[in-house]
Amino acid sequence: MRLKIAFRSRFVGLFLVASLWIVSTVTTQAQTPTAPSGIPLGHTGFYFTGSWRLRLEDYNWWPTDKADGGYSFLSSLIKLDFDRKSKQDDEYLELQQTSLVNLPTKAIASAPQGALGLGALYYDANGSQVASLFVKQAYVRLKDPSHPGKSLRVGRFEYSDGSEVVPADPTLNWVTQNRISQRLLGPTNFTDIGRSFNGLHYEAARPHLNLTAMAAIPSRGVFDLNGNDFISKIKVGYLNATFSDPDKQHPNVSRLFGIYYEDARTEDLKIDNRPAATRAADKKALRIGTVGGEYLRAIPAGAGKFDLMGWGAAQFGDWGDEAQGAYAYAAEAGYQMPKATWQPWLRIGYNFASGDGNPNNKQHGTFIPLLYTARTYARDVFYTESNIEDLFAQLILKPGSRTTVRTDVHGLRLAESNDLWYNGGGAYQNRTFGYTGRPSGGANNLGTLADISVDYQWRKSTNLTLYFGYGNGGDVISKIYKSRDSVFAYLEVLQKF
C-alpha cells in the first residue's frame, strides 16, 4: 500500500487566498463587537444574526485513465438571518449566498467510475454557474401562549429527524446530534447549498414527551445552486414521539417514528441492481414507508461514563414495479473519562443497511436513507447508508478547553455482493435521482476509511476546522479504479455574527 499526496500549485494558491480571507475575518472579529450568535429561549423582539463559512477542499480521488480526480476548490457560504419573536408568533427569514471557485471541469469519468468527489458533483449540477443568492428559510411559527410547548410552523424550514429533543445530559446530547439526528431527513448543511423543506411542521412538547408531525416538499439544493426551487414530485410525511427521562444517574431518551416518502419523478432512472433496460421501463413512483426508533442511555461507571445507543428502521411499500422490503440498524457504545488528561472518549459501533441479493425476484431489498445528511455518518462521503456494513472505532480527545480532536477508523463491506456500491444523500434536483450506484464486481470488501479532524474555537464566534481522510480501497474499488488510495482534506473557518 502506498499513499500518494500531490501538493499542486493551484492548491497552494487557493490556500494562500483562504488564509488571507481567514486572517481578515478573525481580525474583524477581534476589533468589532458582535451580536450574540444565539437567541435565548423565551425572548421577544427583532434579531439579526448571520454567519460566513469559508472552506478549501482538496481531493485525490481514486484515479482513472481519462478524468482527473486530483483537484482543489474554494467555497464561500454567507447566511443572513432575520428573526422577529413574540409570544403569539415568530417570523423568520434566512438568505443564503453561495460562491464556488475553481470547480474541476474534468473530474467526471465514464461509467462505472462516475463523478470523482464532491467537486465533480457541484460542476455536474451547475455547469458554468458558480454563485447564487436564494431564500434558505422563510416561515411563520404560530404559538399558543397558554401552552408554550405547542407550535405550528408554516413555510420553508430546515429539518433534522431525531433532533426534536435536546437532552440535558451532554453525552446524550452529543450522541443525539452526531449519531441519531439526520439519519433519514436532514438539511445536508455540510455541502455549500444544503436542503430545506417546504410545508408544515407541528410540535407539541411536554417536559418528558415530544410529539411532532411534518409534511413537506424538499427544495432543490445540496449540490444545485438553484436553491429557490423545489422538487414538486417528491413528498414527505413524518410522525415522531420522543420520550426523555432526565434521571441524573441514568438519563435516557427513546423515540418512535414513521415516515412516508413518495418520489413520482418518472423522467429519472431509478438506481438499483436491475438491468438498465428494466429500470428504464419502470415509470412507476417510489412510495416507501419507514418505521423505526432508537434508545440511548448514559450510565455512570467509576470515574467515567458509559453511553449506549441502538437505532433501527424497516422499509416497506413500492419501489416502482417492485415491492420494497429493507431494513437498517445501528448499535454503538462508548466510555469517556472526563477527569483524565485530554478527557478521552472511546466509542465503537456497527452500522448495517440491507442490500438486494436478487435483482430478478420483484423484491427490492436495498435500504434507502431517503433525504438524509450523508456526511454525518460518512465523513469522507464515498459511501452511503445503503447496502453497507460499517464496523468502526472512534476516539474523541479534548487537549484544551477550545480544542476537540476526533479520529475514526471504519471497516466497510457491502451487505450483498450482488448489489451495488451506493453513494449519495438523496434527491437534490429534478434530473438527478440523488443516489449513484457502481458495480461490485461480485466482491464485498469496499475498503477502510481512517480520518482525523481538529476543531478549534479561535474566538467566541470563530471556529476553525481541519479534516484529513484516507480511503484504502478494497476489492470492490480495485475492480473500478487504477489505485487503492484516495485522500480528502479540507480547511474551514466559520465566523458567526
N, C-alpha and C positions, 0 to 999 in steps of 0.2 A: 504494500500500500504506500503510495507516495502522494503527498499533498502539494498541489501547485497553486500558488497565490501570485498573481501578476499585479504589480503596482503600476498601473498605467498612468501616463502623463495627464490624461483627462481627469482621472480620479484625483490626482494631486491638485490640479487647478480648481476643481469643484470643492475640494476640501478647504483650500485657502479662502474661496468665496464664502463658504459656510462658516469658517472660523471668524472672518471679519463680521459677518452678519450676527453671529452669536455674541461676539465682544460688544458690538454696538447695542444689542438688545440688553445684555447684562449691565452695561454702563448706564443706559437709560433707566433701568430698574433701580440702580444704586443712587441716582441723582433725583429721581422724581417719585414722590409718594404715590401709591396706587390704591385703588378701592379694594375692599375685601374680595377675594376670589369666590367666596360662597355667601349665600344669603341665609341668615339664621331662620330656623323654622318659626312660624308664627308672626313674623314681622310683616308690616304692611308698608306700602309706598311704592315708589318707582326706583328701579335699579338698572344700572348699565354695567355690564361686565363683558369680558372677552378674553381671547387667547390667540397666541400666534405660535404655530408649530413649524419648525424648520427641520427637515430630515435629509441626510445624504445617505443614499443606499448604494451598495456595491455588490454585484453578483458575479460569481464564476460558476454558472450552471453547468451540469454535465454536458460535455462538448459533443458537437455534431460536425459533419463534413461541410454543410452548406449554410449554416447560420452561426451567429456569434452570441454565445451566452455569457461573455465577459464584458460587462459594462457598468457604468455608474450614472446615476441621475439624482437630481436635486428636486425637492418638493417644498412648497410653502402652503400652509393652511391657516387662514385667518378666520376667526369667528367673532361676530359682534352680537351680543345678547341684550335684548330689551325686555324687562320684566316688570309688570305692574301687579302688585298684590293688594288684595283687600280681603275682608272677612267673608264676603259673598262669592268672589270670583278672582281668578288670575288671568292675565293676558300675557302671552309670551311670544316673542319673535326672535329668531336666530338667523342671521345672514351669514353665509359662508362664501369665502373666496379662495379658490384653489389654483395654484400655478405649478406646472411641471416643466422642468428644464432638462434638456439633453436626454430625452427618452430614446431608447435604442430603436433603430429602424430596420435592423437585420437580425432580430432575435426571435423570429418565428420560423421554425423549420417545418418541413412537410411531415405528415403523419408517419409514424407514431410519435416523433419527438415533440412536435407541437410548440407551444409558447415556452420560451426559456426564461422563466422567472416573472416576477410581478411587473417589471418594466415593460416586458413584451405584451402583457395583458392591457396595460394602460394605452400603449400605442395601437394595439388592435382595436380597442374600443373607441378611440378618439381620432385616429389618423393625425392630421396636421393641427388639430385643435390642441392648445396647450394650457388654456386657462378658462375659468368660468366663475360667475357670480350667481348664486341662487339662494332660495329660501330653504334652509335646512329644517327649521321647525317654525310652526305658526299655529298656535292653538289657544283656545279659551278653556279654562278649568272652572266649572261651576261647583260651589261648595255649599254644604248645609251647615250653617253656624251652630245649629242645635246638636249636630252630630259631626264633630270635627274630622272623624276618620273617613267620611263619605265624600266622594267627589266624582264628577263626570268630566272627562277631557275630550274635546271635540276639535279636530283639525289634523295638522301634521306634527308628528312627535317621534322621538326615538323610543325604542322599547327593547328591554332585555329580559327574556324569560328567566325565572329563578331568582331575580333580584328584588322581588316585591317587598321582602322584609330584610332590614339591615340588623343582623344580630348584634347585641350589646357586647358579647364576648369577642375580643379582637381576633382570636384564632378562627372561630366560626365565620366571622366577617370576611377574613381573607379567603377561606375555603369557598365561601359563597360566591365572592366576586371573581375568583380565579379558576375554580374547578366545578362550579354549578351553573353560574349565570351564562346566558347566551349559547347554551348547547344546541338550541333549536331555533330561537328567534333572537336576533341581535342587530345592533346598528353598524357593525363592522367598521368601527372607527379607527382601526389600525391603518386602513387604507386612507388615501388622501381625499376621498369623496364621501364615503360612508353610505348608510342607508337610513331612510325614515319610513314611517308608516302613516298612511292617511286614513283616518277613520275615527272610531270611538273607543274610549278606554274608561271603564267604570271600576272604582275601587271602594271597598268597604273594609276599613281597618279597625280592629279592636286590639286591646293590649296583647293578646296571645293568638290572634287569628286574623289572617288577611284573606279576603275574597276579592278576586279580580276577574274581569271579563274584558276582552278586547276583540274588536272586529275591524279589519283594515285591509287596505291595498298597499303593497310596498312601492316605494319610489324607485326610479332609476338611480344609479349611483355606483358605489363601490369602486369600480374602475371607470365608469362612464361619467364624464364631466357634466352631462346634461341632467343635473340633479333636480331641476324643477319638475320634470316629467314624472309620470308614474306608470307602472305596468298594470294596465287595467284588467288583463285577463288572469291575474293571479289574485286570489282572495284567501285571507287568513282569519280564522276564528280561534280564540284562546280562552280557556277557563282555568282558574287556579285557586287552590286553597292551601295556604301555608300556615302551619302551626308552630309556635315557638314556645319553649319552656326556658325561662331565664334563670333557672336554678343555678346558684353560684358555684356549686360543686360539680354538677353535671349538666351544663347547658346543652340544649339540643334543639334542632329545627327539623321539621319534616314537611313534605309538600306532596300534593296530588295535583295532576294537571291533565288537560286534554286539549288537543289542537286539531283543527280541521284545516287542511291545505288543499287548494284547488289551483291547478295550472291548466288553463284551456288554450294555451298558445299552440295552434296546430301547425304553424309555419316552421317550427323548430324540431329537429330530430332529437328524440329522447336519447340520453346517453345510458346505455346498458350493454350487456354482453350478447344480445341477439345479432344476427347478420344485418348488415347495413340496409339491405333491401326490405327486410321485415320491419325494421324500425321506421324507415321512410314511409311505409304504407300504413303505419299506425298513427291515425289522426285523432284518436280519442284522448280526452283530457286525463290528467292525473287528479284523482280525488282520494286523498290519503288522510286517514285518521291516525293520530298518535296519542297514546295514553301512557302515563308513567308517573314516576315520583322519585323522591330521594329522602334519605335520612342522614343527618350528620350530628356528631356528638363530640364534645370535649370532655376529657377525663383527667383530672389531676393525678399525677403519679410521682411521688418523691419531690425532687427539686424541679421537675418539669411537667409536661402536659402531653397526653396523647390526643390525637384527633382521628376520628373515623368517619368515612363518607361512603355511602352506597347510592348509586343512581341507576335507574333502568327505564326503558321505554319499549313499547311494542307498536308496530305499524300494521294497518290493515286497510283495505279499500281497493281502489283500481289504479293500476299503473298502465294507463291506456287500455290495450287489448288484454293485458294480463292482470291477474289478481295480485295485490300487494300483500306480502306476509314477511315481515322483517322485524329485527329487534336489535337492541344495543344495551350495554350495561357498563358500569364503571365501579370499581372497588379500590379505595385508596386509604392509606393510613399514614400517620406522621407522629413524630415525637420531637418536641422542642425543649430547649433548656434556656429559659430567659435569663437566668442568673450567671450562666457560664460566659467566658470570653467569646465575643462575637455572636452570642445568642444563637447557636446553631439549631437549625430546624431541618430534620431529615424526613423526607416523605417518599413512599413507594406506592406504586399503583399499577393496575391493569385495566385497560380500556378495550372493549370489544364492540365492533359494529358488523353485523352479519353481511355476508355476500351471497351471490347467486351461484349455486353449483351446477345448475342445469338450465341452459338458455332455451330449451325446447319444450318445457313442461307447462307453459302458460302460467307459471307462478314466478313472480319477481321477488327474490329474496334479499335484495340489497337494501340495507338501511340507508335512508337519505336524511341528512340533518337539516332539511328544509332551508331556512334563511338564517343560518347561524353565523357567528363570528369565528371564522376558521382559525385565526391567528392566536386566539386564546388557548387552543388545545393543540396546535402545531406551530410552534414559534418560528420554525422555518417551514413555510406552508407549501411543501412539495407533496403533502398527503392530506387527506381529509377523513372525517369520521364515517367512512363508508368502506365496507369490505376490508377491515383493518383489525389487527391485533397489536396493541401498543403496551409493552411492558416497560415501565420507566422507574428511574430513581431520581430524586430531586434533593438538592441541598441549598438552603437559604441561610445567608450569613448577614450580620449587621456589624461591620467593622467600626462604625461610628454612628452617632445619632442621626446623621443625614445621608448615610450610605447603605444601600442594600445590594448584595451580590447574590445572584441566583444562577445555579448551574443544573442542567438536566442532561440525562442520557436516556435515549429511547431505543429499544429494540423493536423493529417494525416488521410485521409479516402480514401478508394478505390472508384473510379468513378463508377464502376459496380461491384456489389456483385457476379454476375455470372462469372466474370473473375478472374484472378489470382493476387496474391501479387507478383510483379516482383522485381527483384534485378539484378544489373549488369551495365556494361558500354560499352558493345559491344564486338565483336569478338576479341580474342587475341591469338588463336591458331586454328589449323585445326580441332581438335577433339572436340572442345567446342563451343557451339552456341554463348556464350557471355552474355546471359541473362538466369536467372533461374526464375521459377515460382512455388509458393506454393499455395495450395488451400485456398480459402477464407472461406470455411465452411458456405457460404451463408451470411456472415457478411460484413459490410462496414468499421467499426471503426478499423483502423490499429494501432493507438496509438498516443502518444505525445513524441516529442523529445525536450529536453531542454539541451542547451550546453553553454559553455563559453570557450574562448581562450584568451591567453595573448601572444602578440608578443613584444619582447624586442630587440632593436638594441644595442647589447652589445658594439660593436665597428663598425667602418665604414663598415667592410667586414664580420662581425659576427652577426648572428641573432639567437635568441633563441625563441622557441615556446612551450607553454604548452597548451594542449587541454583536456577538460573533457566533455563527453556527456553522458546523461542519457536517455534511452528509456523506457517509460512506455507503455507496450503493451495493445492494445485494444482487442476486441472480436476476430478479425482475428488471432492474435498471441496467445491468450489464448487457442484457439482450437488446437494449434500445440505444444506448449511448456508448461512446468510444472510451470513456473513462469511468471509474467508480467514485471520483472525487467531485464534490460540489461545495461551494462556500457562499454564505450570505452574511453580510455585515452592514451595520448602519450606525450613524451618529445622529442624535436627535436633541434638539433644545425645545422646551415647551415654556413659553412665557405667558402667565396669566395677568390680567389687569382689571 
